[in-house]
Amino acid sequence: MRGWLGIAVLALAGAPAVAQEDAAFQAFLGELRGQAARDGVSQRTLDAVMPTLTFNPRVVTLDRAQPGGNPSAPPSAIPAFAPYRARHVDAARINRGRAKYQALRPRLERIETETGVPESIMVAIWGHETNYGSYTGDFDLLRSLASLAYEGRRRTLFTGEFIAALKMMDRGISREQLKGSWAGATGYPQFLPSVYLRVARDGDGDGKADIWRSEPDTLASIANYFVDAGWRRGQGWGVAVSVPAGLDRAAIANRTKSPRCPRVHDRHSRWLTIAEWRARGIVPESGAWPPDGQLATLIEPDGPGKTAYLLSGNYRVILDYNCSNFYGLSVGLLADAVAR
């Protein structure tokens, strides 16, 4: 009996805090509604969405749990790439990718001809993001984004994405379709709402850009994302190489600081031509060299003595999708495996 009484007391003690949180969230929604209206969201959409929103503490918990990384951590603190590669470029994902690749070749060929983005890269992004549509997330995007905007750590980002999601509804996307990850990514390619508005494309000719159900639309949209990010036609992403034991790494060290995700780019060498890498004794593990005049950077994700990679400018485009070397390398390797 005393146990139940204690639970009841705790519940009553927590009630005022919950009520205050809800009141503060509703007040914030009033501000958000005004900003969305000023940005051109229709009254119809605002009336349909805003009264339905409640605070979702779960997405805030998930956001706060994201590792921020220690910028002063030594290289030895960075985990090895090999285990990540084994999980993300595994036989099941490769085989499913090859099946999709073969089934969709006519559409993939047309999209590659139009955009210059390789068919296998489109398939690899799709496979990496949602395992070819197997899982896309079931969070209510508008509730999640409003909650994350309210929490405030990245208010500008999530406010913009919330308003972009409302604009998607103005374009005819139903509220039921706007499901995805806790952080607001949605559909087969896991686009944020602002990305959908910028690059989503109709790939099957029905006049819609349906990245939740249409495979052609998904692939055309991924390709358009890469075009928008600066993909260079006819250039690969990179090549696996062996590095001689005597390579002077100090001489090839990168001395510039990237303004975007610097820890990712700090692991790359400075840019040299393929001919210059050849002169330093770098040799490909398999396949053909890129042209001698092409610029490339070197990364050794598992340290000296293990497989390294020479990376082209197009690798940086993959990083634009997700700024992680492990992600970028895995997408490139999955694309190569799917195309073989």
Disulfide bonds with the S-S distance in Angstrom:
Cys261-Cys323 1.78
